[in-house]
Amino acid sequence: MASSELITMTMREADRIKTIEAVASKDLRPGVAAARLKLSTRQIERLVLRFRAEGVAGLVCRSRGRTGNRQLAPGVAELALGILRDRYPDFGPTFAAEKLAECHGLVICKDTVRRLMMEAGLWVPRRHRKVQVHQPRPRRHCLGEMIQIDGSDHRWFEERGPACTLLVYVDDATSRLMHLHFTFTESTFSYFEATRGYLAQHGKPLSFYSDKASVFRVNNVNATGGIGHTQFARAMYELNIETICAETSEAKGRVERSNMTLQDRLVKEMRLLGISTMQEGNAYAPAFMAKYNAMFAVAPRSAVNANRPVRTDEDLALIFTVRNKRKVSQQLTLQYDKTLYLLTDSPLARKCVGKYIDFYEYPTGLIEVRAGGVALPFITYDKLSAIDQAAVTDNKRLGHILEIAKLVQAGRDDRRSGASPSRRNQGLPVVEKRAAPGTKSARQLNSDDLANAIRTTAKARLEGDNPPVKVDRRTVQGRTNQFR
């Protein structure tokens, strides 16, 4: 045992000396030493054997000064860092590690990638980032000068009913609840209905302050309608109401904090009253708002009410519509949402040939075709018309042909074009963005689909009580085209 040897130890290793020495001299039991040093009894026995053989030097970690088993191969760190600088400078460590393995074949632990990015200055830990400061904005002076609007998706009726959305209108000057409206989801028609309710009760405010949801702002810079032009913004422009979109949720903090209070108090109030539907919730909203405003609303700086009455020449039913333009063909027809509109022949309709006219779609589902402010009469032909079971059952002579056409239509993609707005305000389901598996568009249906339908129908008739029917292929083809 070389007593003059210089040994470098950590404080943790130095703390073990007296304990291991006591175990070696049999003044301390190994189990007690293991509990004191938070090691296993076998490890204590190994350390005692090393201490007896090598002295204090045996307590030094054996891996000190050796290359780690998980150390990266020479040049791998530099290669990975070069790739991170060139292609993934704004990626997080976890995502960057996934891309290094997926695209470049460099399988590196995300913790190692994090260390490399931190050393290169490509990533800063959250605790070291500069805290973003949101300075408070002073309130507006008058009631109705600015109304903050937002939708809160929550289980408002708890387990008594499905989750829905509450549209909240809060005055910026007083924090008063101006209007509450329960609806299925945030959509253009839902905000039309809620805003009409606000206007009927309070009049027109100077401005609405909202987030950047698609109802209020078109965020796609390549949109054909231009950035910022939505149906809601167009309606507010016609009513001379300014629309402002907040950059952050903190900017419209009054309505955000009101949402949190409503999710607590309103939910419990409706629970005590047994309210479990949106209709009942909308009926109870005025009473709750009166109680809420008496407790939480503040007095405005100015007693002037900035809300303006709706003018007599402002037709709210006409303003709160979704409008789209379509071009009139030489045959006086227009296409909208996979439906063909045939205009009634008239001098005004003939003047519109080759021009774009407006489609007015109301929240109730009514559609008007207008040119120069005048509604044009029309009839429709739905390209997605379908054969119902009653027509197959009642028609004795063409029942088998209608049944084949029905099978062909079962494989047709019956989604609309998407030009029509969402009807979630009426409880209708959301239109899927992708076609259902196994379906085709009407143009993709061909003779193979017809042949499969014929074979399926013939097989069903053979297996059933009805005798097989001989079907003329040309007749079926004509009937199928008719019902497309």
N, C-alpha and C positions, 0 to 999 in steps of 0.2 A: 504494500500500500504506500504509494508515493505521497508523503505529507506535504512536499514543497510544490506540488502541481497546482497551477492556476486553473480554477474551475468557474465557468460562468453559468449561473443558475437564475431562473425566474423566481419571483417572490412565492409563487405557488409551490415550486419545487423546494425552496428553502424551508417553507413551513412544514414539509414532510420529514425533515431530518430528525427532529426530536421524537416524533411519533414512531418512525421506523426504528430508530435506535432503541426506544423503549421496548418495542416488540422483539428486537434482536436480543436484548438482554433479559427477556422474559419477565419484564416488569409490567407489560400491557398485553392483553389478549388480542389476537388478530381480529376477532369480531368487533371489539370495541374500537380498534383503530380503523377498521373499514367503515364503521358508521361515522367516525369523526372526520375522516378524509373523503367520505362519500365515494368509496371505491368498493369493489368486491373483495371478499376474503382471499380469493385466489390471487388477485393482483397484489394484495398486501404481502402474501407469502412470497411472490416473485420479487418484490422490492426488497424484502428482508434477505433473500438469497443473494441478490446483487450487492446489497450493502455489506454483507459478510465477505463477499469475494472481492469487491472493488472499492469498498469504502463509500465516501460521499459521492464520488464520481459515478457510481452505479445508479444514483437517483436522477441523473440528468436524462432528458428525453433522448432516445437513441436515434430518432429521425432528424435531429437538429443538424443542419448543414447538408442534408441529403436532398436530392431532387424529389419533388412531390410525385406521387403516383398518377395524379390527374393533371399534371402540368402539360400545357399545350406543346405540341411539337414545334421545333424551331421554324420560324417564318409564318406559322398559322395565325398568330395574333396580328402581325403586320398585314397579312393578306385580308383577314376579316375586317380590320380597321379601315383599310383602303376601300373595301366594298361598302362599308357603312357610310363612309364620307361621301362616296360618289352617288350611291343609289338610295340609301335609307337614312339621311341625316335627321329627318323629323319623325322617325319611327320610335316607338317605345322599345325598351329592351326585350320584352317578351315577344312582341310581334317581329322585331328585327331578328331574333334568334330563330323564329319559325321560318322566316324567309331565307336566312342563310342556309338552313338545312334543306328547304324545299327547292330553292332555285340554284344554289351554288354547291350543294353537297357538303357544307361545313357544319358538322354537328357539334355545336358548342353550347355549353350550359348557359341558361339565360342570366344567371348571376355573373358568369364571366363576361358575357356580352355587356351587362350593365356596368361592370367595373371598367371595361375597355371604353365604353361610351362616356363614362364620367371622367376618366383620365383625359380623353380627347376633347372634352367640353361639348359633346354632342347631346348629352342628356343631363339634366339637373334634377336631383331628388326633390320631391314635393316640399319637404321641410325647409329646403334651401331656396325655394323660389320666392320671388318678390310677391308679397301679398297684394292682390288687386283691391284698391280702395274704391268704394262706391259712396261718393259724397251725397248727402241728402239733397233732394230738390225741393224748393219751397212750394207750398200749396198754391193753387190758383186762388184768385180773390173771390170769385162769384160762383154761386150754385149754377151748374149747367155749363160752365166754361170749358171743362174737360171731364169726360166720363171714361173711366177705365173699364174695359170689358175683357172677360176671360171665361173660358170653359173649364170646369173642374169635373173630371171623370172619377167617380167614387161609388161605392155601394151605399147610396143614400138611404135606401130602405133596408139595409143590412140583409138578413136572410129572408125577409118577407117579400122581396122582389128582386129582379135582376139589377145589375149595375147600370147606371145611366149617367148622363152629363147634366150638370147644372150650369147654365149661362148666367153670369153674374155681372151686373152693371153697378159700379161704385163711383160716386162723385168725388173728384179729386180735392175740391175745396173743403168739403165737410166730412168725408169718409162715410157718407150716407149710402145705404143700400137703396138704389133707385129702381131696380127691377130684377126679378129672379124668374128663370124659366127652365123647367125640367124638359129635357129632350133626350133622344136616343144617343146622339153623338153630335160633335161639332161639324156642321155642314152649312152651306150657303143658305139653304131654305130654313134651317133651324135659326140662324141669326136673323134672317128676314122676319120670321115670326116673332122672335123676341124683340127686335128693334121696333116693329110695328106696335107691340105692346107698350114699349117705352114711350114712343111718340104719342100714342093715344092718351097716356097718363100725364106726361110732363111736357110734351112739345119737343122741338128740335134743339139739341145742344150745339155748342159751337164746334166741338171736336170729339172724336172717339179715339181713345188711346189703347192700342192692342199690341199683341205680339206679332211675329212674322209668320203666322200660320198661313196655309195656302188659301184660306177664305179671304184674308185681308191683303195678301201680297203675292204676286207671281215672282218667285225667287229664281226662276230659270231665265238667264240672260238671253237665251236663244228662242224664247217663246214668241209665237207669231203675233200674239196680242200686245207684246211689249212688256217690259218689266214693270211691276207694280199695278197693272190694270186688271182687276178682278171684277166679278159681278157685284160684289158688295161695295167695292170702291166706286164703281160706276153709279150705283144707286145713291150712295152718300153724296157724290158729286152733284147729282141732279137735285138733291135736297139741300145743297149748299152747307154740308157738314164736312168738316175737315177730318181726314183719317191720318193718324200718326202711328207708325210702327216702332215699338221700343227695341233697342239694341240688346238689352238684357232683361231677364226677369226681375232683377232688383229695381229696374227703372219704373216698373209698374207695381211697386211693392204694396200699395194700398189694397189692390184687388187680390194680390197673392196672400196677404195676411188675412184678408176677409175670407178667402177660401179655407184657410186652416181653421178659423173660428167657426165657419159654417159646418165644416166636416165634424166638428165636435158638438156644438150646440144644436144646430138644426137637425142632425141625425137623432139626437136624444129626444128633442121635442116631438118629432114625428113618431118616435117609438112610443112615447107616452100617450099620444093621441091615436095610435093604431093606424097611421097613414102608411099605405103600402103600394100606391100606384102614382104615376106621374101626374095624372089628372087631379088626384086628391092633393098632391104636393103643390101643384100650381094654384089650386084654390086656397090653400093655407098660406101661401107665400106672402100676401099683403099683410096679414095679421102678424106674421113673424117679423117682417121688415119694420113694422111700426114699433114692436117691442125692442128690436135690435137697435134701431136708430135712436130711441129714447135713452139707451144705455151708452152707446159708443160714438154717436155722431157729435161733431164739434161745430161751433158757430163759424160761419164764413167771415172773412175780413170785410166784405161788402154785402149789404142787404139786397143788392140788385140780383134778380133772377135772370140769368143769361139764356135760359130756354126760350125758344121762339115758337109761336103757334104755327101749325101747318097751314099753308095757304090753301085757298079754295081751289086754285088751279093745279095743285099738286095731287095727282091721283096716285095714292099709295099702292092700290092694287096693281096699277100698271108699272109703277116704279120698281116695286119689289118682285121683279120677274127675272128669269135668266134668259138672256138674249144671245142668239147666234145668227150668223148670216149664211144664206144659201143662195146659189145662183139658179135662176129660172131657165129651164131648157126651152127649146123650140116647141116642144109638145106641152108646154105649160105644166111641167112637173118639177118637183124638188125632192131631194133625198135627205132625210134627217134621221139619224139613229136607226138605220136599217129599215126605215119605213118610207114608202113612196107616197108623196103628197101630190094629188092631181087637182090643180086649180080649176075652178069653174071658168069657162070661157066668157070673158067680158072685156070691154075696151081697156079698163085699168090693168087687167091681168096681161093683156097683149103688150101693153107698154112696158111691162117688167121683163120681157123676154131678153135674156142675155145680161140682166142686171142682178145685183145681190139685194135680196129683201130679208126682213128680220123674222126670226122665229121667237115668239114670246112664250115661255114656258112658266106657268104659274105654280105656286107651291101645292095647289090641289091636284095637279096633273093635267090641267087644261092647257091646250096648245093653240096659239093663234098665229096665223101668218099675216104679217102686216107690211104694207108698202105705203110710204108717205103718211103714216099714222092711220091708215084705213085698213081694217081687217078684211082679208079676202076669203071668200068661201072656198072650201075644198072637200075632197073625199080622200080617204087613205087606203093604201094597199100594203098590208104588213108582209114583208118578205119572210118573216119567221112564223107565219101562221102554221098551226098544227091541227092534226086530225084527232078528235077526241074519241073515246071509246063508244060514246052513244051513237056517233055517226057510223061506226063499224057495225054495231049491233042492229041498228034500225034499218040499214040499207041491205035488203036481201039479195039484190042482184050484183051490187058492187062491193059487198062486204069484204070479200077476200082481197080485192084490189086495194081497198082502203086500208086493210090490215097490213098489206105489204108496204104501202106508202108510209104507214105509221112506223113500221120497223126501220125504214130508211131514215125517217126523221128522228128516230131515237138516237141515231149516231151523228146527228147534226149539232154543231156548236150553236146554241141558241143565245149566246151572249149578245148584248147590244154593242154598238160601236164605242160607247163611252162618251159620246158628245153630250148626252143628256146628264144633268146633274144628279147627285145622289138623292135617293128618296128615303134616307134613313129617318127623316123627320116624321114620316108616316109609318115607320116600323118595317119598311121593306128591307130585305137582306142586301148586303153589300155585293155589288157586281164583282165577280172574281176577275183578276187580271189575266189569268191563264185559262185556257180551255180545259174542260174536264177530260180526264184520260179516256182515250178511245173515241173521241168525237172529232169531226172535221167541219170546216166551213162549208157553206152551201155550194160554193164553187168547186170544192174538192171532191164532192160526192160524184161517183162515176158508176159505170155499168157493173163493176165488181161488187159494189155495195148493194146494188139492186139484185144481182144474182144471189148474193148471200141471204138477202131478205126473202127471196122466193124459196130457196132451199129450207130456210128456217120455218117458213109458213107451211110448206109441204110436209116437212117432218112432223110438225105439231099436229097437222090434220091426220096424218097416218097413224100417229100414236093415240089420237083421240077418237071420239065417236063419229066425227064428221068425215065423209068420204073425201078423197083428194079431188081438187078442182083443177081442171086444165086452164092455164092462164096464158093469154097472148102477151108475149114480151113487149110488143110495140104498144099495146093498150096500157100496160103497167107503166111503161116509160113515160107515156104522155100524162097519165094520172099523177105520177110522182113529180114531174116538172110543174104540174099545175099547183101542187101544194107546197112547193119550195118557197 
